[in-house]
Amino acid sequence: MSLFWAIVIVLVANAVAIGAMLLVRRGAPEGSRFQDGDRASGVFGVLAGGFAIFAGFIIFLAFTSYDQSRTGGETEALTVLQQWETAQLLPPAVRDRLSGGLVCYGRTVVEQEWPLMEEGRGGDTFNPWTIVLFRTVRLAHPAKATEQSAFDKWLDQTSDREAGRRDRLHGAEGIIPSSIWLVLFLIALVVFVFMLFFADSGEGAGAQAVLMGSATTVIVLTLLAINALDNPYAGAVGRLKPVAMERTLRLLNLARADLDQTAAPPCNARGAPVSS
């Protein structure tokens, strides 16, 4: 969700809540509808506290998923760079093909997979260059000790790369179930209705508007924060971007130039295969 729509939602929610409070205030008795204000405030504290505690646990869960997705993307990008270095020690028959395949893998992540994740999809996608790399490395026949060691390291790094990719895709479709969202909105509705009973015709309209508006703003912002953490690749503020993989691609370009690797990768700028 963009910052613009977040502001619009907060303003609309406040307009509706404050409007309802001022409307109920017209027929409310002086001093609110509660005879015992202290007891009513205590009950309201229980309701608001319950919402805050429940929302706090959800935010912790959502942030954990958000951080896991961010860390997964960084791990995947770092492993791609490390695998490229390992590929330089493999037999010449597969060295260039593996190097080019890793570049194409990174381009596919940035140009194809990331837009899908921004739309809340991508969890069931498969990077096609994973198969290309697997088929290529099967053709390697390491003879020297250095090549054998690099071959073993490549297999370990492949597992690390796939684990990082899995963590990156973990938050693409959200982790908070609909039942939890339903509970959050129901508790927010209960708090809103309870607030209406604090309508006081003897109190100024401005004070009543601030009373309702402040509570509404806090609740709505909390729900928006949960939604943002549950959708780490959507929106405009705080969303995860392919910064790590883009950095890896830039480093690979520099490394290939330093090693005088002039052969173009077997893909275009979007990671789609091109005919040789």
DAMOBEL-V413855 format. One record per residue. N is the residue number from 1. RES is the residue in one letter. PSI is psi in radians with two decimals (none if undefined). BURIAL is 1 if it has 16 or more other C-alpha atoms within 10 Angstrom, else 0. Layout:
n:N res:RES psi:PSI burial:BURIAL
n:N res:RES psi:PSI burial:BURIAL
//
This chain:
n:1 res:M psi:2.35 burial:0
n:2 res:S psi:2.84 burial:0
n:3 res:L psi:-0.63 burial:0
n:4 res:F psi:-0.86 burial:0
n:5 res:W psi:-0.54 burial:0
n:6 res:A psi:-0.77 burial:1
n:7 res:I psi:-0.72 burial:0
n:8 res:V psi:-0.77 burial:0
n:9 res:I psi:-0.75 burial:1
n:10 res:V psi:-0.77 burial:1
n:11 res:L psi:-0.75 burial:1
n:12 res:V psi:-0.76 burial:0
n:13 res:A psi:-0.71 burial:1
n:14 res:N psi:-0.70 burial:1
n:15 res:A psi:-0.76 burial:1
n:16 res:V psi:-0.80 burial:0
n:17 res:A psi:-0.80 burial:1
n:18 res:I psi:-0.69 burial:1
n:19 res:G psi:-0.74 burial:0
n:20 res:A psi:-0.71 burial:1
n:21 res:M psi:-0.79 burial:1
n:22 res:L psi:-0.56 burial:1
n:23 res:L psi:-0.79 burial:0
n:24 res:V psi:-0.53 burial:1
n:25 res:R psi:-0.52 burial:1
n:26 res:R psi:-0.66 burial:0
n:27 res:G psi:0.14 burial:0
n:28 res:A psi:2.55 burial:1
n:29 res:P psi:2.81 burial:0
n:30 res:E psi:2.28 burial:0
n:31 res:G psi:0.14 burial:0
n:32 res:S psi:3.07 burial:1
n:33 res:R psi:-0.08 burial:1
n:34 res:F psi:2.27 burial:1
n:35 res:Q psi:-0.60 burial:0
n:36 res:D psi:1.70 burial:0
n:37 res:G psi:-0.61 burial:0
n:38 res:D psi:-0.75 burial:0
n:39 res:R psi:-0.69 burial:0
n:40 res:A psi:-0.70 burial:1
n:41 res:S psi:-0.62 burial:0
n:42 res:G psi:-0.74 burial:0
n:43 res:V psi:-0.73 burial:0
n:44 res:F psi:-0.64 burial:1
n:45 res:G psi:-0.66 burial:0
n:46 res:V psi:-0.78 burial:0
n:47 res:L psi:-0.87 burial:1
n:48 res:A psi:-0.69 burial:1
n:49 res:G psi:-0.69 burial:0
n:50 res:G psi:-0.74 burial:0
n:51 res:F psi:-0.76 burial:1
n:52 res:A psi:-0.75 burial:1
n:53 res:I psi:-0.80 burial:0
n:54 res:F psi:-0.79 burial:0
n:55 res:A psi:-0.60 burial:1
n:56 res:G psi:-0.75 burial:0
n:57 res:F psi:-0.69 burial:0
n:58 res:I psi:-0.72 burial:1
n:59 res:I psi:-0.72 burial:1
n:60 res:F psi:-0.78 burial:0
n:61 res:L psi:-0.79 burial:1
n:62 res:A psi:-0.69 burial:1
n:63 res:F psi:-0.61 burial:1
n:64 res:T psi:-0.75 burial:0
n:65 res:S psi:-0.72 burial:1
n:66 res:Y psi:-0.82 burial:1
n:67 res:D psi:-0.61 burial:1
n:68 res:Q psi:-0.70 burial:1
n:69 res:S psi:-0.74 burial:1
n:70 res:R psi:-0.81 burial:1
n:71 res:T psi:-0.67 burial:1
n:72 res:G psi:-0.74 burial:1
n:73 res:G psi:-0.70 burial:1
n:74 res:E psi:-0.69 burial:1
n:75 res:T psi:-0.75 burial:1
n:76 res:E psi:-0.79 burial:1
n:77 res:A psi:-0.75 burial:1
n:78 res:L psi:-0.67 burial:1
n:79 res:T psi:-0.63 burial:1
n:80 res:V psi:-0.76 burial:1
n:81 res:L psi:-0.73 burial:1
n:82 res:Q psi:-0.65 burial:1
n:83 res:Q psi:-0.61 burial:1
n:84 res:W psi:-0.73 burial:1
n:85 res:E psi:-0.72 burial:1
n:86 res:T psi:-0.65 burial:1
n:87 res:A psi:-0.49 burial:1
n:88 res:Q psi:-0.25 burial:1
n:89 res:L psi:-0.01 burial:1
n:90 res:L psi:2.93 burial:1
n:91 res:P psi:2.52 burial:1
n:92 res:P psi:-0.46 burial:0
n:93 res:A psi:-0.49 burial:0
n:94 res:V psi:-0.13 burial:1
n:95 res:R psi:-0.95 burial:1
n:96 res:D psi:-0.65 burial:1
n:97 res:R psi:-0.70 burial:1
n:98 res:L psi:-0.70 burial:1
n:99 res:S psi:-0.82 burial:1
n:100 res:G psi:-0.65 burial:1
n:101 res:G psi:-0.62 burial:1
n:102 res:L psi:-0.68 burial:1
n:103 res:V psi:-0.76 burial:1
n:104 res:C psi:-0.62 burial:1
n:105 res:Y psi:-0.84 burial:1
n:106 res:G psi:-0.71 burial:1
n:107 res:R psi:-0.66 burial:1
n:108 res:T psi:-0.69 burial:1
n:109 res:V psi:-0.81 burial:1
n:110 res:V psi:-0.80 burial:1
n:111 res:E psi:-0.40 burial:0
n:112 res:Q psi:-0.83 burial:1
n:113 res:E psi:-0.68 burial:1
n:114 res:W psi:-0.77 burial:1
n:115 res:P psi:-0.61 burial:1
n:116 res:L psi:-0.71 burial:1
n:117 res:M psi:-0.59 burial:1
n:118 res:E psi:-0.44 burial:1
n:119 res:E psi:0.10 burial:0
n:120 res:G psi:0.29 burial:1
n:121 res:R psi:-3.04 burial:1
n:122 res:G psi:-0.20 burial:1
n:123 res:G psi:-0.42 burial:1
n:124 res:D psi:0.28 burial:0
n:125 res:T psi:2.87 burial:0
n:126 res:F psi:2.19 burial:0
n:127 res:N psi:2.04 burial:1
n:128 res:P psi:-0.43 burial:0
n:129 res:W psi:-0.21 burial:1
n:130 res:T psi:-0.75 burial:1
n:131 res:I psi:-0.71 burial:0
n:132 res:V psi:-0.78 burial:0
n:133 res:L psi:-0.69 burial:1
n:134 res:F psi:-0.79 burial:0
n:135 res:R psi:-0.62 burial:0
n:136 res:T psi:-0.77 burial:1
n:137 res:V psi:-0.38 burial:1
n:138 res:R psi:-0.37 burial:0
n:139 res:L psi:-0.14 burial:0
n:140 res:A psi:2.34 burial:1
n:141 res:H psi:1.40 burial:0
n:142 res:P psi:2.26 burial:1
n:143 res:A psi:-0.73 burial:0
n:144 res:K psi:2.80 burial:0
n:145 res:A psi:-0.67 burial:0
n:146 res:T psi:-0.74 burial:0
n:147 res:E psi:-0.67 burial:1
n:148 res:Q psi:-0.74 burial:1
n:149 res:S psi:-0.72 burial:0
n:150 res:A psi:-0.65 burial:1
n:151 res:F psi:-0.80 burial:1
n:152 res:D psi:-0.72 burial:0
n:153 res:K psi:-0.66 burial:0
n:154 res:W psi:-0.77 burial:1
n:155 res:L psi:-0.73 burial:0
n:156 res:D psi:-0.73 burial:0
n:157 res:Q psi:-0.53 burial:1
n:158 res:T psi:-0.74 burial:1
n:159 res:S psi:-0.72 burial:0
n:160 res:D psi:-0.71 burial:1
n:161 res:R psi:-0.74 burial:1
n:162 res:E psi:-0.61 burial:1
n:163 res:A psi:-0.73 burial:0
n:164 res:G psi:-0.70 burial:1
n:165 res:R psi:-0.71 burial:1
n:166 res:R psi:-0.73 burial:1
n:167 res:D psi:-0.65 burial:1
n:168 res:R psi:-0.71 burial:1
n:169 res:L psi:-0.19 burial:1
n:170 res:H psi:-0.73 burial:1
n:171 res:G psi:0.11 burial:1
n:172 res:A psi:-0.64 burial:1
n:173 res:E psi:0.15 burial:1
n:174 res:G psi:2.66 burial:1
n:175 res:I psi:-0.21 burial:0
n:176 res:I psi:2.06 burial:1
n:177 res:P psi:2.84 burial:0
n:178 res:S psi:-0.58 burial:0
n:179 res:S psi:-0.64 burial:0
n:180 res:I psi:-0.73 burial:0
n:181 res:W psi:-0.69 burial:0
n:182 res:L psi:-0.75 burial:0
n:183 res:V psi:-0.75 burial:0
n:184 res:L psi:-0.80 burial:1
n:185 res:F psi:-0.61 burial:0
n:186 res:L psi:-0.73 burial:0
n:187 res:I psi:-0.72 burial:1
n:188 res:A psi:-0.68 burial:1
n:189 res:L psi:-0.71 burial:0
n:190 res:V psi:-0.75 burial:0
n:191 res:V psi:-0.73 burial:1
n:192 res:F psi:-0.82 burial:1
n:193 res:V psi:-0.71 burial:0
n:194 res:F psi:-0.63 burial:0
n:195 res:M psi:-0.57 burial:1
n:196 res:L psi:-0.46 burial:1
n:197 res:F psi:-0.13 burial:1
n:198 res:F psi:0.07 burial:1
n:199 res:A psi:2.29 burial:1
n:200 res:D psi:1.98 burial:1
n:201 res:S psi:-0.32 burial:1
n:202 res:G psi:-0.08 burial:0
n:203 res:E psi:2.63 burial:0
n:204 res:G psi:2.66 burial:0
n:205 res:A psi:-0.62 burial:1
n:206 res:G psi:-0.76 burial:0
n:207 res:A psi:-0.69 burial:0
n:208 res:Q psi:-0.65 burial:1
n:209 res:A psi:-0.73 burial:1
n:210 res:V psi:-0.68 burial:0
n:211 res:L psi:-0.88 burial:1
n:212 res:M psi:-0.71 burial:1
n:213 res:G psi:-0.69 burial:1
n:214 res:S psi:-0.76 burial:0
n:215 res:A psi:-0.71 burial:1
n:216 res:T psi:-0.73 burial:1
n:217 res:T psi:-0.77 burial:1
n:218 res:V psi:-0.77 burial:0
n:219 res:I psi:-0.79 burial:1
n:220 res:V psi:-0.74 burial:1
n:221 res:L psi:-0.64 burial:0
n:222 res:T psi:-0.77 burial:1
n:223 res:L psi:-0.67 burial:1
n:224 res:L psi:-0.66 burial:1
n:225 res:A psi:-0.73 burial:1
n:226 res:I psi:-0.75 burial:1
n:227 res:N psi:-0.70 burial:1
n:228 res:A psi:-0.72 burial:1
n:229 res:L psi:-0.52 burial:1
n:230 res:D psi:-0.32 burial:1
n:231 res:N psi:1.29 burial:1
n:232 res:P psi:-0.30 burial:1
n:233 res:Y psi:-0.03 burial:1
n:234 res:A psi:2.91 burial:1
n:235 res:G psi:-3.05 burial:1
n:236 res:A psi:-0.43 burial:0
n:237 res:V psi:2.13 burial:0
n:238 res:G psi:0.05 burial:0
n:239 res:R psi:2.67 burial:1
n:240 res:L psi:2.36 burial:1
n:241 res:K psi:2.78 burial:1
n:242 res:P psi:0.82 burial:1
n:243 res:V psi:-0.77 burial:0
n:244 res:A psi:-0.77 burial:1
n:245 res:M psi:-0.63 burial:1
n:246 res:E psi:-0.69 burial:1
n:247 res:R psi:-0.72 burial:0
n:248 res:T psi:-0.73 burial:1
n:249 res:L psi:-0.67 burial:1
n:250 res:R psi:-0.72 burial:0
n:251 res:L psi:-0.64 burial:0
n:252 res:L psi:-0.68 burial:1
n:253 res:N psi:-0.73 burial:0
n:254 res:L psi:-0.72 burial:0
n:255 res:A psi:-0.72 burial:0
n:256 res:R psi:-0.65 burial:1
n:257 res:A psi:-0.69 burial:0
n:258 res:D psi:-0.56 burial:0
n:259 res:L psi:0.13 burial:0
n:260 res:D psi:0.67 burial:0
n:261 res:Q psi:1.72 burial:0
n:262 res:T psi:-0.22 burial:0
n:263 res:A psi:2.30 burial:0
n:264 res:A psi:2.52 burial:0
n:265 res:P psi:2.68 burial:1
n:266 res:P psi:0.71 burial:1
n:267 res:C psi:2.87 burial:1
n:268 res:N psi:-2.98 burial:0
n:269 res:A psi:-0.37 burial:0
n:270 res:R psi:0.00 burial:0
n:271 res:G psi:0.09 burial:1
n:272 res:A psi:2.43 burial:1
n:273 res:P psi:2.55 burial:0
n:274 res:V psi:2.61 burial:0
n:275 res:S psi:2.40 burial:0
n:276 res:S psi:none burial:0
//
